[in-house]
Amino acid sequence: MADDGMLLNFELGDGPLTSQVKFKGGRWRDRVKAQRSAKQQHNGPSSTPPTRDPTRPAKRPRTDDGDSHRYTKIPRTGDEAPKAPSHAMKTGQISSSLFTSNPTAVTDFDQPTVEEAEPAKPSNAPLSEEAENFQALGLSRRVAQHLATKLEMKAPTAIQKNTVPQLIKEDSDAFLQAETGSGKTLAYLLPIVHRIMALSLNEDGTPKDTKVHRNSGLFAIILAPTRELCKQIAVVLEKVLRCAPWLVCTTVIGGESKKSEKARIRKGVNILIATPGRLADHLDNTKVLNVGTVRWLVLDEGDRMMEMGFEDDIRTIVGKIRADKLLKENPDGVVLDGVLPSRRVTVLCSATMKMNVQKLGEISLEDAIHITASKSEMDKDAEGSTEAAFAAPSQLKQACIVVPAKLRLVTLIALLKSTFARKGSVMKAIIFISCADSVDFHYELLKDTKTPERPEKPTEESTKQQRNPHTDTTVAPAAYVTSPANPTVILHKLHGSLAQPVRSATLNAFSTCKDPAVLITTDISSRGLDVPAVDLVIEYDPAFAVPDHVHRIGRTARAGRPGKAVLFLLPGCEEGYTTILPAATPIAPQLYESTLQKGLASTVNLPTTTTSTAAPETTETKQTWTSRAEALQLHLEQRLLATPGFVPEDMEEAPKPKDKNKGKWSKQQQQSKGKPKTEPVNPLLNAGRQAFRSHIRAYATHVREERVYFDITQLHLGHMAKAFALREPPGGIGGGVARRAHKPSGSAGEKKGKTSGGGGGGKRDDDDGDGVGQVDEEAAKRMRMKMKMMMNAASEFNIG
Ligand SMILES: Nc1ncnc2c1ncn2[C@@H]1O[C@H](COP(=O)(O)OP(=O)(O)OP(=O)(O)O)[C@@H](O)[C@H]1O
């Protein structure tokens, strides 16, 4: 792991930087670029950023010459400081230059990105009303009218068009695979509701003699991996059931006492939405939960449930339901067969295809039909349909920005600033970060430290959100990224380490926020979450596996709406990652220079805090985006260094001694080794250090197949520290990170509870290779064959 960060800490002078740096080592090309970059700063901003050719494909990472092609190295002799010019800041602070010694992209982009003139036709949008309507799919007029008038859904999406008639007419199992945001939830809910309603309504909508009510039996169980998703499904179902108010749904998802869940079940429920663990518990312990009438079992986000370690729970649930004799009529004597399916139907839903979906299919499906947006016959042309389902929505514009590590933080701020520069252009943005510690840190760093003076009156909604005690530490006005057009931008954070009420309240605050809003989050928000008006997804840290990337960017461009996703990559081997990403349209390169120039075109509103001696702005620094970037970075670093608080003894780890694989620790780190553990340290500095450590550990958890692009030995710790506003990398990262054994996230047998991204790794492979438990072995074999066929079609993305 390259670690010469300390050698790059140059001082800044009062005036603009001079180009006196003598660059040594590395390739001549890198040295020339670094010299040019330094000169550029000396001469002020260039009106146009450097140009590259976006049409040229990204080069594969070079692995034969170590990291010499990636970084301009300044050779060190022992612990000697670099021979670099020093410039003392007025404040006496020391900071390195952001724009020197950066590795250059191996991809040559000679032209800045040109936005596509013609947006692609949306691939997950509702079909045209003239061509399709819900009634024509076999739904009753009552349901179709309710959808059109109350939910403003006049036409089905493609997956709904293919699924609804199938599940209304046929009683076979189904595997639903369609793009993110294509309406899979309603695709399975509508036929279930339609058929349960048919127990009490004739085809013309007149009531039957038979009365069905909440105590008539539990007819459907829907399983989803997280409480948030269960609640989201329940909200959609409740809206649909307003046209059949005699039917009742409820959730059993934990987060409240089992007693109150039992009480709701006892009162009677027709459709139950549950997390697998909680349902398995109730099946064991809640006598009133009778599954004899259950005709549908839906497994939503099936691959995620497997990843979270719910395999055993699902086996138990499937086994228990199948073991219970199917009742032909309910206890009131209502005949169920004929109206409801005459067998138990399992529906498995997934947007992406992974090995664990195959296993889940074996556990739960029998002779399932594969339904995609383009066709409803699994056996025909499976290859094409699977690949289509795997891609991101076609209208989703994907961009990738190759940013040197030192410039990541200021580029993120610049991107957000330009995003919110115009009123109404972007209302909601999600930033995906690898681990919870890093989410916490970035939230603390980017939030306004005190209530800002708002030129405009805050909206009623935002005022209400501030008052919610559950969101006190997760929702706050943002600093840095506001603009005259958007003086209020609300920052939110969400990860799996937060308490459930806080998670729910934060998500609700983000969904309902009327002001422009940013959600900083881990992969906990990558699946199934349907937040209206998300216009932009920023993958500040790339996903741990390609399917996760598809889910993350799928939080935007839903149901035919436009959306944009920006992926941050480091120069070097990470650039090759774009070649394995499924994209309906080419991933457009976006130059970080352009982003900085655009975002920092005007002065960044640096909040004056008691902890910061904000970077002085000279006449010249006001004029250049490079100087603004430097000033912003300096300001952030100063915030971490000022106003110390006391570090609890257990929070600050002593730096590890020299590790033969990692090179020497810097002089400063060695010095800090002997310091007392109660040395006063700013809590923000602590958070930055912790975030840095967790980030590096999380980096090592990319799936094995993708580690050629995310090679931890290529990470430059000194440069990466800058991305956390740190002057140097902290200790306590651990020497074994790079060599830790990792299981792909798609592998079976991972344990539940690791929902906040790969932070810290720790995923265990404890697959015991059992057969299929209580599931019919023959049926499992047949399903295995079919799923394998589909998996082969998606082999490009197979994991493990
Ligand atoms: N027929 C329709 N017309 C208009 N909007 C629709 C229609 N069907 C679904 N939607 C909307 O599309 C959005 C996405 O639906 P849904 O959450 O079911 O997608 P999904 O396919 O499950 O996505 P993911 O794979 O990301 O979970 C929702 O906001 C939903 O209200």
The ligand as a Tripos MOL2 file, in Angstrom:
@<TRIPOS>MOLECULE
LIG
   31    33     1     0     0
SMALL
NO_CHARGES

@<TRIPOS>ATOM
      1 N1        -48.7560    1.2950  -13.5820 N.pl3     1 LIG1
      2 C1        -48.1150    2.2660  -12.9970 C.ar      1 LIG1
      3 N2        -48.2570    3.5460  -13.3830 N.ar      1 LIG1
      4 C2        -47.5830    4.5410  -12.7830 C.ar      1 LIG1
      5 N3        -46.7120    4.3530  -11.7700 N.ar      1 LIG1
      6 C3        -46.5260    3.0990  -11.3370 C.ar      1 LIG1
      7 C4        -47.2160    1.9930  -11.9220 C.ar      1 LIG1
      8 N4        -46.8350    0.8710  -11.2730 N.ar      1 LIG1
      9 C5        -45.9530    1.2430  -10.3300 C.ar      1 LIG1
     10 N5        -45.7640    2.5860  -10.3580 N.ar      1 LIG1
     11 C6        -44.8550    3.3610   -9.5020 C.3       1 LIG1
     12 O1        -43.5410    2.9480   -9.8230 O.3       1 LIG1
     13 C7        -42.6900    3.0970   -8.7060 C.3       1 LIG1
     14 C8        -41.8240    1.8520   -8.5770 C.3       1 LIG1
     15 O2        -42.6020    0.7240   -8.2360 O.3       1 LIG1
     16 P1        -42.0080   -0.4750   -7.3920 P.3       1 LIG1
     17 O3        -41.4510    0.0270   -6.1160 O.co2     1 LIG1
     18 O4        -43.0290   -1.5210   -7.3240 O.co2     1 LIG1
     19 O5        -40.8120   -0.9160   -8.3430 O.3       1 LIG1
     20 P2        -39.9110   -2.2280   -8.2780 P.3       1 LIG1
     21 O6        -39.9290   -2.8280   -9.6270 O.co2     1 LIG1
     22 O7        -40.3200   -3.0680   -7.1360 O.co2     1 LIG1
     23 O8        -38.4840   -1.5860   -8.0380 O.3       1 LIG1
     24 P3        -37.2140   -2.1830   -7.2140 P.3       1 LIG1
     25 O9        -36.7060   -3.3530   -7.9830 O.co2     1 LIG1
     26 O10       -36.2740   -1.0560   -7.1710 O.co2     1 LIG1
     27 O11       -37.7510   -2.5640   -5.8730 O.co2     1 LIG1
     28 C9        -43.6030    3.3300   -7.5170 C.3       1 LIG1
     29 O12       -43.4890    4.6970   -7.1430 O.3       1 LIG1
     30 C10       -44.9870    3.0340   -8.0270 C.3       1 LIG1
     31 O13       -45.9560    3.8580   -7.4240 O.3       1 LIG1
@<TRIPOS>BOND
     1     1     2 1
     2     2     3 ar
     3     2     7 ar
     4     3     4 ar
     5     4     5 ar
     6     5     6 ar
     7     6     7 ar
     8     6    10 ar
     9     7     8 ar
    10     8     9 ar
    11     9    10 ar
    12    10    11 1
    13    11    12 1
    14    11    30 1
    15    12    13 1
    16    13    14 1
    17    13    28 1
    18    14    15 1
    19    15    16 1
    20    16    17 2
    21    16    18 1
    22    16    19 1
    23    19    20 1
    24    20    21 2
    25    20    22 1
    26    20    23 1
    27    23    24 1
    28    24    25 2
    29    24    26 1
    30    24    27 1
    31    28    29 1
    32    28    30 1
    33    30    31 1
@<TRIPOS>SUBSTRUCTURE
     1 LIG1         1 GROUP 0 **** ****
